[in-house]
Amino acid sequence: MSTTQQQLAVYDFYTKTIKSTIGLRGFTLQLKVEKAATLDELRQLRDPYVEAVQKAKGRDKAALLAEQLDQLLDN
């Protein structure tokens, strides 16, 4: 997977899961995802994303999504 493909995959993951798991509380995070211009900038949003999911949906859901996100980030 090229860096561009990886960046798009991570972006898609964030946009699909922020709304469905965090809801309106994820609006600010969604704006940060949309402003991110590089894979590194998207990578920096990992911890705030996992923390927000944990607050909204609990530790188990956060761990599951963190694992999926980490697979995308490690490619």
C-alpha positions as CSV (number, residue, x, y, z in Angstrom):
1,M,0.0,0.0,0.0
2,S,1.4,3.4,-1.0
3,T,1.6,6.2,1.5
4,T,-1.3,8.0,-0.3
5,Q,-3.4,4.9,-0.2
6,Q,-2.6,4.4,3.5
7,Q,-3.4,8.0,4.2
8,L,-6.8,7.7,2.4
9,A,-7.6,4.4,4.3
10,V,-6.8,6.1,7.7
11,Y,-8.9,9.1,6.7
12,D,-11.8,6.9,5.7
13,F,-11.6,5.0,8.9
14,Y,-11.7,8.1,11.0
15,T,-14.6,9.7,9.1
16,K,-16.7,6.5,9.1
17,T,-16.2,5.7,12.8
18,I,-16.2,9.2,14.4
19,K,-19.8,9.9,13.6
20,S,-21.1,6.5,14.3
21,T,-19.3,6.0,17.7
22,I,-18.7,9.5,19.1
23,G,-21.6,11.4,17.5
24,L,-21.7,15.2,17.8
25,R,-19.0,15.2,20.5
26,G,-16.6,14.1,17.7
27,F,-17.2,17.2,15.6
28,T,-14.0,18.9,16.6
29,L,-12.0,15.7,16.1
30,Q,-13.6,15.3,12.7
31,L,-12.5,18.8,11.8
32,K,-8.9,17.9,12.8
33,V,-9.1,14.8,10.6
34,E,-10.3,16.9,7.6
35,K,-7.4,19.4,8.2
36,A,-4.8,16.7,8.4
37,A,-2.6,16.9,5.3
38,T,-0.2,14.1,6.0
39,L,-0.2,10.6,7.4
40,D,1.8,11.8,10.3
41,E,-0.9,14.4,11.2
42,L,-3.5,11.6,11.0
43,R,-1.3,9.4,13.2
44,Q,-1.1,12.2,15.8
45,L,-4.9,12.0,16.2
46,R,-4.9,8.3,17.2
47,D,-4.8,8.9,21.0
48,P,-7.4,11.6,21.1
49,Y,-9.6,9.4,18.9
50,V,-9.2,6.4,21.2
51,E,-9.9,8.4,24.3
52,A,-13.0,9.9,22.8
53,V,-14.3,6.5,21.7
54,Q,-13.6,5.2,25.2
55,K,-15.6,8.0,26.8
56,A,-18.5,7.5,24.4
57,K,-18.7,3.7,24.0
58,G,-16.5,2.2,26.7
59,R,-13.1,0.4,26.9
60,D,-14.0,-2.6,24.8
61,K,-15.2,-0.7,21.8
62,A,-12.2,1.7,22.0
63,A,-9.8,-1.3,22.1
64,L,-11.4,-2.9,19.1
65,L,-11.3,0.3,17.0
66,A,-7.7,1.1,18.2
67,E,-6.6,-2.3,17.0
68,Q,-8.2,-1.7,13.6
69,L,-6.7,1.8,13.4
70,D,-3.2,0.5,14.4
71,Q,-3.3,-2.0,11.6
72,L,-4.0,0.8,9.1
73,L,-1.3,3.0,10.6
74,D,1.4,0.3,10.6
75,N,1.0,-0.6,6.9
